[in-house]
Amino acid sequence: MASRTVPTTQPPAIPAGLAREQLLEIYRYLRLTRTLEERLTALYRQSKVIGGLFRSLGQEGEAVGAAYALERGRNRDVLSPLTRNLGAMLVMGAQPIEILRQYMAKAGGPTQGRDMNIHFNDLELGYLGQISHLGDMIPVMAGITLTFRMRGEPRVGLVYIGDGGMSAGAFHEGINFAAVQRCPLVVIGEYNHWAYSTPPRKQFAVEHLADRVKGYGVAAVTVDGNDVLAVYEATQHAVARARAGQGVHFIEVKTYRRKGHAEHDDQHYVAADELDRWAKENDPIDRFVKQLRQHDWADERDLTDIDAGVRAEIDQATDACVNEPLPPPESALPGVYASPAAAARLWFRSL
């Protein structure tokens, strides 16, 4: 009797050379970003957050996917995030407790209460806090990556910019300089449909952000910003080319800002059904989970374990710092001027 071979099906190959463990790590960063921001929202509504709170809801995929393509570690690649790129900072090594302390202006935070949200650096880990003036980090990162080229270091810089920030003059000056100097720089252009309350049609006359940079001689592509693997793959390609001396690369990520400019913005200018449609049909985390499950790249237990671990980590970090003290008033000026002071006495009145 002839034997019968039972056909077996193998899950499709994971794209971009990623391993299963890396897919789960990407999922963890996505979930960590959203859970941390949800906790910050709760703290904001309790008046524990000092200053504004800027959410990345709906944009986590492009922040995490792009940053994951960089080489991380001491003296490796450098990243400059914007306020909606918290996930990128987590990928580079920022810790939730640091973020919580920074937003609550705690004395033990990265800036000791002197600045807000993600305005802080960790040059050892390779991330550089943004300047509030949108567009200005493009020339800053052009200068940083120019030093990589001049020193012959195989390092790359990555910087994010929104569709609104691309209307600033500093963006155009910076990317033109970087293109002329062939800086190893990758620029992520976020087409998230809103520059505060201004839609794209009132900002530029082209269909794609990528079209705006091609005139500077910059290689540019457009990808689905809510497909984290597509963003990773495009960034991996751009980073490799930049590292090989091929100059500046621009990646436009089509995504959607599902929260207001900040928590104080009620989004009255956005139709409610538009927000609902993006939440139900095009959420980057939901889409990634669907990919993982459909292709058997992860099972349900893997994901629920990660979810539970993330919640526990955020709970522990919150409990550890929520009641920490704010900085004392007299700590505001030391560190601004030379230390020790040149004068025998402080020129300001001690409180």
N, C-alpha and C positions, 0 to 999 in steps of 0.2 A: 504494500500500500504506500503510495507516494506521500511523503511528508508535506505538510502545509506550513509555509512561513507566515507568521502573523506580522503584518506590516507595522512598523513603529514610526511614530512621527517625532521629529526633533524640533524643539523651539527654534525659530529663526535666529540667525546670527545677530548678536548685539552690534549695533552700528558703531562706527568711529573707533573700533578697537577697544572698547570698554569691557571690563569684566563685570560679572554679576555683582560682586562686592562693591564695585564703584557705582553701579546703578542704585544700590541700596544707600550708599553714602550720599549720592545726589538727592535721593528722596528725603533722607534725614535733614539735609540742609534746607530743602524746601519747607518741610514741616516745622523745622526749628524757626525759620524766618517768620512764618505766619503765626505760630504759637507765641513767639516772643512779642510780636507786634500786637497781638490780641491782649496780652498781659499789659503792655504799655498803654493800650487804649483804656483798660480798666483803671490803671493807675492815674491816667490823665483825668478821667472823670471823677476821681477822688481828690483831685487837685494836688497830687503828689509829683506829677511831671512839671518841671519848670520850663516855660516857653512852649513852642509849638511841637506838635507830633505829626510826622509825615509818614503816611502808610504806603506800602508797596503792594497792596492787595490787587491781585490780578497780574502783577508784573514780576512775581518771584522767579519765574522760570528763566527769564532773560538775564537777571542778575546772577543767579546761581550758575546757569549754563555757561555764561561767558567766563566767569571767574574760575570755574573748574578746569578750564583749558590752560591756565597759567602754571608755570613752575613755581612752587611755593617753598619757602624756606629762607634762611639767612642769605642775603646778597643774591637773591634770585629775582624773579619778575616783580614789577611794581604796579599797583592798581590804585586808581583814584575814583572813589564812588561818589554818587550824588545821594540825595536824601532818600530816594526810593531803591537804593541798592544795598540795604542792610544785609541781604543774603550774600552778596559778594564779600562783604567784610567777614561774615561768619566763615565762609569758605577759606579765606586767607588766614583765619586763626583767631579772630576777635571772639571774646567770650561773652555769653549772655549777661553775666554779672557786671562786666564792664559797661555794657550798653545800658543796663538798668541804672547803674550809678551815674552815668553820664546824663541820661535824661532827667534824673531826679536831682542833679546838681550836688551830689554828695561830695563831702570833703575827700573821700577816698577814691573818687572817680578819676578817669584819665586826665581831666583838666582841672581837678580839684574844685569843681563848681564854677570855673571861669567861663566856660562856653557850653553850648547846648548840643543836643542830638548827636549827629555823627561827625561833628567838627573836632576830630582828634586823630592823631597819627600813631602808628606803630611801625617805624621804619625797619625794625628787626623782622617783623612779619611781612612787611611789604605793602602796607596800605597807607595812603596819604589822604588825610581829611580834606574835604572840599572847601573852597572859598565860596562865600554866600553869593557873590556876583556870578550868575550863571554864564558859562562860556569861558571864564578865566582859567579854568583848570586845563583847557586845551593848550594854551601857550606854556603853562607851567610844566605839563607833561611832555611837551615838545622839548623843552630845555633839559628835563631829566633824561629823556631817551637820547637826546643828542650827546650827552656825556657817555652813555653806553657805547654809541657808535665811535666816538672819538677815542675811547679807551680800549676799543676792541673787545668789549665784554659781550658775551652772547646772551644778553638780557633784553626783555621786551617790556614795554609799558602798555597798560590798558586803561582807558578813560571812558566814562559814560557822559552822554549829553542828551538832553531832551529836545523835542521838536521846538519848544519855545526858546531854549538856550541857544539853538542853532541860528536864531535870528539876531543874536548879539554880535557886535563887531569883533570882539575878542576871539570868538570861535573861528571866524574866517581868517583873521590874521594868523592865529595859531596853527590852523591846519595847513594854510599855505606855506608857512615857514617850515613846518614839519615835512611837508611834501618836498620842498626844494632841498632840504637838508637830508632827505631820505632817512628820517628818524625811524627806529624800530617801534612804531606806535600803532596800536589797534584802537579805533574809536568805535564805541557802540552808540548808535543813534537811536533813541527811543521814540518811536512814533506811537505815543499813547493817547492821541486824540485831543488832549487838552493842555494848553499852556495857561495855567490857572483856569480862567474861564474862556479863553480864546481858542476856537477850533482851528484846525490846519488851514481851511480855505481862506481864513483871514490873515494868515501868516505868510504863505508862499503859494506860488502859482503852478508848481510842479506836482506830480502825483506822488512821487517817492522822495524821501529824504536823500536817498543815495544819488539821485539826479543832481542834487545841489553841490556835491563835492567832486563830481567827475571832472568839472572844469579846472580843478586844481591839480589834475593828473593823479588822483587818488583812486586806487582800485576799490570798487564799492559793490556790495551785494545787498539784497533784501531777503530776509528770512521771516518765518513765522515765529514771532517772539514768545508765543505761548506754547511752543513745542521745545521743551528744554533740551532735547537731544539734537534738534536741528540747530539751535543756537550754539550748543557745545561744538558740534561738528564744524560749523562755519568759523567759529572762533579758533578752534584747533588749527584749521587750515591757514587762517590769517596770521596767527601767532607763529606758525612754522615759517611762513614766507617772510614775515618781518624779522625773525631771528636770523634768517639766511641772507639778510641784506637787501630785501626787496621793498623796503620803505613802508610808508603808511598804508593801512588798510581800514576801510570803513564798513561796518556791518549795520544795516538798518534792521531793527527788530520791530515788527508790527505787533503791537500789544494794546492794552487798554487800561487806563487809570480808573479803577472802580471806586475809589474814595475821592473826596475833595482834595484841593491843593494841600490842605492840612485838616486836622480834626475840627477846626472852627468853621470850615467851609461846608455849607449845607448842600452844595451841588444843585441849587435851584435851577440852574441853567441846563441841566441834563434831564432828558426824559426818563422817567422811572422804568419804562419797559426796556429801554436800551441797556440800563444797568443790569436788569434781570436777565436779559438775553445773554450778555457776556458772562454773567455768573453761572448760568445753567448750561451754556453750550461751549464755553471757551475758557474755562478755568484751567490754568497751567498745571496745578497739582492734580486735579481730577483727570486731566488728559494723560498725565504721566502715569498715574495709578492704573488707568485703563490699558495703557501700553504694557506695563509690567505684568498685569494679570492676563491679558489676551495672549501674550507671547510666552507665558510661563517663565518669565524672567524672575519672578518673585511670587511667593504664595502669601495668602492672607495673614498668616501668622507672622511672617517677616515684617509686614507693614504695621500690624497692630502692636508688635513689640517695640518698633521704633517710635510709634505714636506715644506709647506709655512712657518710654524712656525720655522723650522730649518733654512731656508734661512734668515728669518728676524733676528733670533738670531745671526747668523754668521755675517751678515751685520752690525748689531748694535755693536757687539764686535769689529769688524775690525775698524769701524769708531771711536770707543772710544779710540783705542790704537795705530793706525798706525802712528800717528804723535807725539807720546810721545817721550821724549828724551832718548838717549842712556846714560849709566852711565858716569859720568865725570871720566877722567883718575885717579885722585887722590883717587877715591873710590876703586881702585883695591886691595890695601894692607890691609886697615882696615878690621877686621873680620878674617884675616888670623892668626894674632898674638894676644896675650892677650890684652884685653882692660879693663881698661886703661893700657897703655904701661908701662913696668917696667922702661924704660929709660926716662929721662926727655925730650929728643928730639927724633924726628923720625930719624932713621939712613939713610933714603933715601931722596933724594933731592925732595923738593916740586915743582910741575910743575906750 
